């Protein structure tokens, strides 16, 4: 039992690593989790520091042994199967998104979530609080990131300040979740326009099926954010289906709600910047992961979800 305690010594919100692996075999060897790659002349083993890992994404051509899954479960690592480059994340069934030892997760956050979730007014308040936190995180991130400032992403610029102020006003006046979704879409469209202007990208239309480099980077980065959101909810024991903003009929909708907390602040600007620099998909992914760590994205997700789950004063004015 001492080994299990040691493997979970690092809180998920403080862990440093998200791994994406492809064309390899994940296995347990000598008390460690390794992945095996096949080279021309010899096979090579590489260690995965599972105690400091939040999420393991298995891409094309991968397999995982039962013994490795046992150790990953002991360390509380979320394991998911995905397509090439980390997208799409296959979350249709429990076979494709494995949540080991779910019976040992905490219950206080789920119980807190259920206390407000069935009340339409409280659920609207929760959605509004998430959107306010999203904007606060964007302002904080862009204000403290010298690289983003150097690329022209400055919260003091008139066009951005105007867009955010308008959004705040519409948030306060929204009486339905549908109004929030409409307002959110308008803001995101304005942020795309700002990013296009800052990077001189040219014509841009957000289409998830498009093959241009920016849309590809946005898809890829969003799935990284979904991984962080899924990890947050899994650790806190809140099922993905109890969304506050995205469609209540979508099983994983709460993942989208939580991922939205950081997507505009980190994924959106770096997708355009990396496209301008003609970066590779791997370089873009590395930039996103570094930004997640630098701006404590996972910490922020945990803080916001826990705050909403444990909120008691729903009937008071915000």
C-alpha positions in Angstrom: 0.0 0.0 0.0 2.9 2.3 0.5 3.7 2.2 -3.2 0.1 3.3 -4.0 0.3 6.2 -1.6 3.6 7.4 -3.2 2.2 7.2 -6.7 -0.6 9.6 -5.7 1.6 11.9 -3.7 1.5 14.7 -6.4 -2.0 16.3 -6.7 -3.4 16.2 -10.2 -3.6 19.9 -10.4 0.2 20.1 -9.8 1.3 17.4 -12.2 3.4 18.4 -15.1 2.9 15.9 -17.9 0.4 15.0 -20.5 1.7 12.3 -22.8 0.6 11.6 -26.4 2.0 8.3 -27.7 1.7 6.6 -31.1 3.2 3.5 -32.8 4.3 1.9 -29.5 3.4 -0.5 -26.8 2.8 0.6 -23.2 3.8 -2.0 -20.7 5.0 -2.6 -17.1 8.5 -3.6 -16.5 10.5 -3.8 -13.2 7.8 -1.8 -11.3 7.7 1.0 -13.9 5.4 1.9 -16.8 7.4 2.1 -20.1 6.6 2.4 -23.7 8.4 0.3 -26.3 9.2 1.6 -29.8 10.5 -0.6 -32.6 13.6 0.7 -34.2 15.4 -0.8 -37.3 18.1 -2.6 -35.3 16.7 -2.7 -31.8 13.7 -2.1 -29.6 13.9 0.9 -27.3 12.2 1.4 -23.9 11.3 4.8 -22.5 10.0 5.5 -19.0 6.7 7.3 -18.2 6.8 9.2 -14.9 3.3 8.2 -14.0 3.3 9.8 -10.5 3.8 13.2 -12.2 1.4 12.6 -15.2 -2.3 13.7 -15.4 -3.3 12.2 -18.7 -2.0 9.6 -21.2 -3.3 9.8 -24.7 -2.8 6.7 -26.9 -2.8 7.5 -30.6 -2.6 5.3 -33.7 -0.7 2.1 -33.6 -0.7 1.8 -29.8 -1.5 -0.9 -27.3 -1.4 -1.1 -23.5 -1.0 -4.2 -21.3 -3.2 -5.1 -18.3 -0.2 -4.8 -15.9 0.5 -1.2 -17.2 -3.1 -0.3 -16.7 -3.0 -1.6 -13.2 -0.1 0.8 -12.4 -1.6 3.7 -14.2 -4.8 3.2 -12.2 -2.8 3.1 -9.0 -1.2 6.5 -9.9 -4.6 7.9 -10.8 -3.6 8.6 -14.4 -6.5 9.2 -16.9 -5.9 7.1 -20.0 -7.7 7.9 -23.3 -7.6 6.6 -26.9 -7.4 9.1 -29.6 -6.6 9.6 -33.3 -3.4 10.8 -34.8 -1.9 14.0 -33.4 -4.1 13.7 -30.3 -7.4 14.3 -32.2 -10.1 13.3 -32.1 -10.4 12.1 -28.6 -12.6 9.0 -28.6 -15.0 9.4 -25.7 -18.1 7.5 -27.0 -17.9 4.6 -24.5 -16.1 3.7 -21.3 -13.9 1.3 -23.3 -12.4 4.2 -25.1 -12.1 6.5 -22.1 -10.9 4.5 -19.2 -11.6 5.7 -15.6 -10.0 3.2 -13.3 -10.9 2.9 -9.6 -13.8 5.3 -10.0 -15.4 4.0 -6.8 -12.6 5.7 -4.7 -13.1 9.2 -6.0 -14.5 11.9 -3.7 -18.3 12.4 -3.5 -18.6 15.9 -2.0 -18.2 17.7 -5.3 -20.7 15.5 -7.1 -23.2 16.0 -4.2 -22.6 19.8 -4.3 -23.1 19.8 -8.1 -26.4 17.9 -7.8 -27.7 20.4 -5.2 -27.9 23.1 -7.8 -27.9 21.3 -11.2 -31.6 20.5 -11.3 -32.5 24.1 -10.7 -32.6 26.1 -14.0 -31.9 29.4 -12.3 -28.9 28.1 -10.4 -27.6 26.3 -13.4 -27.7 29.6 -15.3 -25.9 31.3 -12.5 -23.2 28.6 -12.7 -22.8 29.1 -16.4 -22.5 32.8 -16.0 -19.8 32.4 -13.3 -17.9 30.1 -15.6 -18.0 32.7 -18.4 -16.8 35.5 -16.1 -14.0 33.3 -14.9 -13.1 32.6 -18.5 -12.7 36.3 -19.3 -10.7 36.9 -16.1 -8.4 34.1 -17.0 -7.9 35.5 -20.5 -7.1 39.0 -19.2 -4.7 37.6 -16.6 -3.0 35.3 -19.1 -2.5 37.9 -21.9 -1.4 40.5 -19.4 1.3 38.3 -17.9 2.6 36.6 -21.1 5.4 38.5 -22.7 5.4 36.3 -25.8 1.7 37.0 -26.5 2.2 40.7 -25.9 5.1 40.7 -28.3 2.7 39.2 -30.9 0.2 42.0 -30.3 -2.2 40.3 -27.9 -2.7 43.1 -25.4 -5.7 43.4 -23.2 -5.4 47.1 -23.1 -6.0 47.5 -26.9 -9.2 49.3 -27.7 -10.8 46.5 -29.8 -10.3 43.8 -27.3 -11.4 46.0 -24.3 -14.6 46.9 -26.1 -15.3 43.3 -27.0 -14.8 42.2 -23.4 -16.9 45.0 -21.9 -19.8 44.3 -24.3 -19.6 40.6 -23.3 -19.7 41.4 -19.6 -22.8 43.5 -20.1 -24.5 40.8 -22.1 -23.6 38.2 -19.5 -25.4 40.2 -16.8 -28.5 40.6 -19.0 -28.7 37.0 -20.1 -31.9 35.3 -18.9 -31.4 31.9 -20.6 -28.5 29.6 -21.3 -29.3 29.9 -25.0 -28.6 33.7 -24.7 -25.2 32.9 -23.1 -24.3 30.5 -25.9 -25.2 33.1 -28.5 -23.2 35.8 -26.7 -20.3 33.4 -26.3 -20.3 32.7 -30.1 -20.2 36.4 -30.8 -17.3 37.0 -28.5 -15.3 34.1 -30.0 -15.9 35.4 -33.5 -14.6 38.8 -32.4 -11.5 37.1 -30.8 -10.8 35.3 -34.1 -11.0 38.7 -35.9 -8.5 40.2 -33.4 -6.2 37.2 -33.8 -6.4 37.5 -37.6 -5.5 41.2 -37.4 -2.6 40.7 -35.0 -1.0 37.9 -37.1 -1.9 39.2 -40.5 -3.3 35.8 -41.3 -5.7 36.9 -44.0 -9.1 35.3 -44.7 -10.2 33.0 -41.9 -13.5 31.0 -41.3 -13.8 28.7 -38.3 -14.7 25.3 -39.7 -13.8 22.2 -37.8 -13.6 20.1 -40.9 -11.3 22.5 -42.7 -7.8 21.4 -43.5 -6.1 24.8 -43.3 -3.4 25.1 -40.7 -5.2 27.4 -38.2 -8.3 25.3 -38.1 -6.1 22.2 -37.7 -4.2 23.8 -34.8 -7.5 25.0 -33.1 -8.9 21.5 -33.3 -5.7 20.0 -31.9 -5.4 22.5 -29.1 -9.0 22.2 -28.2 -8.6 18.5 -27.7 -5.7 19.1 -25.4 -8.0 21.4 -23.4 -10.6 18.7 -23.4 -8.1 16.3 -21.9 -7.4 18.8 -19.0 -11.1 19.3 -18.4 -11.8 15.5 -18.5 -9.0 15.0 -16.0 -10.4 17.7 -13.7 -13.9 16.2 -13.6 -12.6 12.7 -13.3 -10.5 13.5 -10.2 -13.3 15.5 -8.6 -15.8 12.7 -9.4 -18.3 14.8 -11.4 -19.8 12.9 -14.4 -19.3 14.6 -17.8 -23.0 14.7 -18.6 -24.0 17.4 -16.0 -23.3 20.4 -18.2 -24.3 23.9 -17.2 -24.1 25.5 -20.6 -23.6 23.1 -23.5 -26.3 20.8 -24.5 -27.7 18.7 -21.6 -28.3 15.8 -24.0 -24.6 15.5 -24.9 -22.9 13.0 -22.6 -19.6 14.8 -22.5 -20.9 18.4 -22.5 -19.5 19.4 -19.2 -16.0 18.7 -20.6 -16.7 21.4 -23.1 -17.9 23.8 -20.4 -14.7 23.4 -18.4 -12.4 23.5 -21.4 -13.8 26.8 -22.4 -12.3 28.3 -19.3 -8.8 28.3 -21.0 -9.3 27.9 -24.7 -9.6 31.5 -25.7 -6.7 32.6 -23.5 -4.2 30.0 -24.7 -5.3 27.9 -27.7 -6.8 30.6 -29.8 -3.8 33.0 -30.0 -1.2 30.3 -30.3 -3.0 28.6 -33.1 -2.7 31.8 -35.2 0.8 32.6 -34.0 2.1 29.1 -34.8 0.3 29.2 -38.2 2.0 32.5 -39.0 5.4 30.9 -38.1 4.6 27.8 -40.1 5.2 25.6 -37.0 4.7 21.9 -37.1 1.9 20.2 -35.2 4.3 18.9 -32.6 5.7 22.4 -32.1 2.3 23.8 -31.7 1.4 21.1 -29.2 4.5 21.7 -27.2 3.8 25.5 -27.1 0.3 24.7 -25.7 1.5 22.4 -23.1 4.2 24.9 -22.0 1.5 27.6 -21.7 -0.8 25.3 -19.7 2.0 24.9 -17.2 3.2 28.5 -17.2 -0.3 29.9 -16.6 -1.5 27.0 -14.3 -4.4 26.1 -16.5 -5.2 22.8 -14.7 -5.0 24.6 -11.3 -7.5 27.1 -12.6 -9.9 24.5 -13.8 -9.8 22.7 -10.5 -10.4 26.0 -8.6 -13.4 27.0 -10.7 -15.1 23.6 -10.6 -14.6 23.2 -6.9 -15.9 26.7 -6.2 -19.1 26.1 -8.2 -19.6 22.6 -6.7 -19.3 23.9 -3.1 -21.2 27.2 -3.6 -24.0 27.7 -1.1 -25.2 31.3 -1.6 -27.1 30.7 -4.9 -30.0 32.9 -4.0 -27.8 36.0 -3.3 -27.1 38.5 -6.0 -23.8 37.9 -7.8 
